[in-house]
Amino acid sequence: MLVNSICPGWVATDMGGPGGRPVAQGAAGIVWAATLPDNGPTGGFFRDGKRLPW
């Protein structure tokens, strides 16, 4: 089992308001994490498939 945290960034939704990036762009990172192979990264914090420091 892989465990990661994903940040979609500021997304233009009802909650995020105008000016954010498109929903599809924010969702792409979540889809990336949900479809990682069994040997994918774990224990990380990611945005757009790139590890972020935390």
CNS distance restraints for C-alpha pairs under 8 A (distance, minus, plus):
assign (resid   1 and name CA) (resid  38 and name CA) 7.35 0.50 0.50
assign (resid   2 and name CA) (resid  38 and name CA) 7.39 0.50 0.50
assign (resid   2 and name CA) (resid  40 and name CA) 7.41 0.50 0.50
assign (resid   2 and name CA) (resid  41 and name CA) 7.13 0.50 0.50
assign (resid   2 and name CA) (resid  42 and name CA) 5.00 0.50 0.50
assign (resid   2 and name CA) (resid  43 and name CA) 7.41 0.50 0.50
assign (resid   3 and name CA) (resid  42 and name CA) 5.26 0.50 0.50
assign (resid   3 and name CA) (resid  43 and name CA) 5.55 0.50 0.50
assign (resid   3 and name CA) (resid  44 and name CA) 7.61 0.50 0.50
assign (resid   4 and name CA) (resid  33 and name CA) 7.63 0.50 0.50
assign (resid   4 and name CA) (resid  41 and name CA) 7.92 0.50 0.50
assign (resid   4 and name CA) (resid  42 and name CA) 5.59 0.50 0.50
assign (resid   4 and name CA) (resid  43 and name CA) 5.12 0.50 0.50
assign (resid   4 and name CA) (resid  44 and name CA) 5.03 0.50 0.50
assign (resid   4 and name CA) (resid  45 and name CA) 5.97 0.50 0.50
assign (resid   4 and name CA) (resid  46 and name CA) 7.55 0.50 0.50
assign (resid   5 and name CA) (resid  43 and name CA) 7.70 0.50 0.50
assign (resid   5 and name CA) (resid  44 and name CA) 6.23 0.50 0.50
assign (resid   5 and name CA) (resid  45 and name CA) 4.67 0.50 0.50
assign (resid   5 and name CA) (resid  46 and name CA) 6.29 0.50 0.50
assign (resid   6 and name CA) (resid  29 and name CA) 7.09 0.50 0.50
assign (resid   6 and name CA) (resid  30 and name CA) 6.41 0.50 0.50
assign (resid   6 and name CA) (resid  33 and name CA) 7.52 0.50 0.50
assign (resid   6 and name CA) (resid  45 and name CA) 5.76 0.50 0.50
assign (resid   6 and name CA) (resid  46 and name CA) 4.93 0.50 0.50
assign (resid   6 and name CA) (resid  47 and name CA) 5.91 0.50 0.50
assign (resid   7 and name CA) (resid  29 and name CA) 7.80 0.50 0.50
assign (resid   7 and name CA) (resid  45 and name CA) 7.45 0.50 0.50
assign (resid   7 and name CA) (resid  46 and name CA) 6.19 0.50 0.50
assign (resid   7 and name CA) (resid  47 and name CA) 5.15 0.50 0.50
assign (resid   8 and name CA) (resid  26 and name CA) 4.48 0.50 0.50
assign (resid   8 and name CA) (resid  27 and name CA) 6.48 0.50 0.50
assign (resid   8 and name CA) (resid  29 and name CA) 6.47 0.50 0.50
assign (resid   8 and name CA) (resid  30 and name CA) 7.12 0.50 0.50
assign (resid   8 and name CA) (resid  47 and name CA) 6.11 0.50 0.50
assign (resid   8 and name CA) (resid  48 and name CA) 7.42 0.50 0.50
assign (resid   9 and name CA) (resid  21 and name CA) 7.85 0.50 0.50
assign (resid   9 and name CA) (resid  26 and name CA) 6.36 0.50 0.50
assign (resid   9 and name CA) (resid  47 and name CA) 7.19 0.50 0.50
assign (resid  10 and name CA) (resid  16 and name CA) 6.57 0.50 0.50
assign (resid  10 and name CA) (resid  20 and name CA) 5.04 0.50 0.50
assign (resid  10 and name CA) (resid  21 and name CA) 6.29 0.50 0.50
assign (resid  10 and name CA) (resid  26 and name CA) 7.76 0.50 0.50
assign (resid  11 and name CA) (resid  16 and name CA) 5.73 0.50 0.50
assign (resid  11 and name CA) (resid  17 and name CA) 7.70 0.50 0.50
assign (resid  11 and name CA) (resid  19 and name CA) 7.89 0.50 0.50
assign (resid  11 and name CA) (resid  20 and name CA) 4.39 0.50 0.50
assign (resid  11 and name CA) (resid  21 and name CA) 4.79 0.50 0.50
assign (resid  11 and name CA) (resid  22 and name CA) 5.99 0.50 0.50
assign (resid  11 and name CA) (resid  23 and name CA) 5.79 0.50 0.50
assign (resid  11 and name CA) (resid  26 and name CA) 6.16 0.50 0.50
assign (resid  12 and name CA) (resid  16 and name CA) 5.29 0.50 0.50
assign (resid  12 and name CA) (resid  17 and name CA) 5.28 0.50 0.50
assign (resid  12 and name CA) (resid  18 and name CA) 5.11 0.50 0.50
assign (resid  12 and name CA) (resid  19 and name CA) 6.06 0.50 0.50
assign (resid  12 and name CA) (resid  20 and name CA) 4.19 0.50 0.50
assign (resid  12 and name CA) (resid  21 and name CA) 5.58 0.50 0.50
assign (resid  12 and name CA) (resid  22 and name CA) 5.82 0.50 0.50
assign (resid  12 and name CA) (resid  23 and name CA) 6.35 0.50 0.50
assign (resid  13 and name CA) (resid  17 and name CA) 5.48 0.50 0.50
assign (resid  13 and name CA) (resid  18 and name CA) 7.12 0.50 0.50
assign (resid  13 and name CA) (resid  20 and name CA) 7.81 0.50 0.50
assign (resid  13 and name CA) (resid  23 and name CA) 7.10 0.50 0.50
assign (resid  16 and name CA) (resid  20 and name CA) 6.93 0.50 0.50
assign (resid  21 and name CA) (resid  25 and name CA) 6.69 0.50 0.50
assign (resid  21 and name CA) (resid  26 and name CA) 6.97 0.50 0.50
assign (resid  22 and name CA) (resid  26 and name CA) 6.58 0.50 0.50
assign (resid  23 and name CA) (resid  27 and name CA) 6.01 0.50 0.50
assign (resid  24 and name CA) (resid  28 and name CA) 6.06 0.50 0.50
assign (resid  25 and name CA) (resid  29 and name CA) 7.49 0.50 0.50
assign (resid  26 and name CA) (resid  30 and name CA) 7.45 0.50 0.50
assign (resid  26 and name CA) (resid  48 and name CA) 7.76 0.50 0.50
assign (resid  27 and name CA) (resid  31 and name CA) 6.29 0.50 0.50
assign (resid  28 and name CA) (resid  32 and name CA) 6.09 0.50 0.50
assign (resid  28 and name CA) (resid  48 and name CA) 7.04 0.50 0.50
assign (resid  29 and name CA) (resid  33 and name CA) 6.30 0.50 0.50
assign (resid  29 and name CA) (resid  46 and name CA) 7.85 0.50 0.50
assign (resid  29 and name CA) (resid  47 and name CA) 6.14 0.50 0.50
assign (resid  29 and name CA) (resid  48 and name CA) 4.63 0.50 0.50
assign (resid  29 and name CA) (resid  49 and name CA) 5.76 0.50 0.50
assign (resid  30 and name CA) (resid  34 and name CA) 6.16 0.50 0.50
assign (resid  31 and name CA) (resid  35 and name CA) 6.19 0.50 0.50
assign (resid  32 and name CA) (resid  36 and name CA) 6.36 0.50 0.50
assign (resid  32 and name CA) (resid  49 and name CA) 6.67 0.50 0.50
assign (resid  33 and name CA) (resid  49 and name CA) 7.47 0.50 0.50
assign (resid  36 and name CA) (resid  40 and name CA) 5.55 0.50 0.50
assign (resid  36 and name CA) (resid  41 and name CA) 7.94 0.50 0.50
assign (resid  44 and name CA) (resid  51 and name CA) 6.48 0.50 0.50
assign (resid  44 and name CA) (resid  52 and name CA) 7.61 0.50 0.50
assign (resid  45 and name CA) (resid  51 and name CA) 5.69 0.50 0.50
assign (resid  45 and name CA) (resid  52 and name CA) 5.45 0.50 0.50
assign (resid  45 and name CA) (resid  53 and name CA) 7.04 0.50 0.50
assign (resid  45 and name CA) (resid  54 and name CA) 7.07 0.50 0.50
assign (resid  46 and name CA) (resid  50 and name CA) 5.26 0.50 0.50
assign (resid  46 and name CA) (resid  51 and name CA) 4.44 0.50 0.50
assign (resid  46 and name CA) (resid  52 and name CA) 5.38 0.50 0.50
assign (resid  47 and name CA) (resid  51 and name CA) 6.68 0.50 0.50
assign (resid  47 and name CA) (resid  52 and name CA) 6.91 0.50 0.50
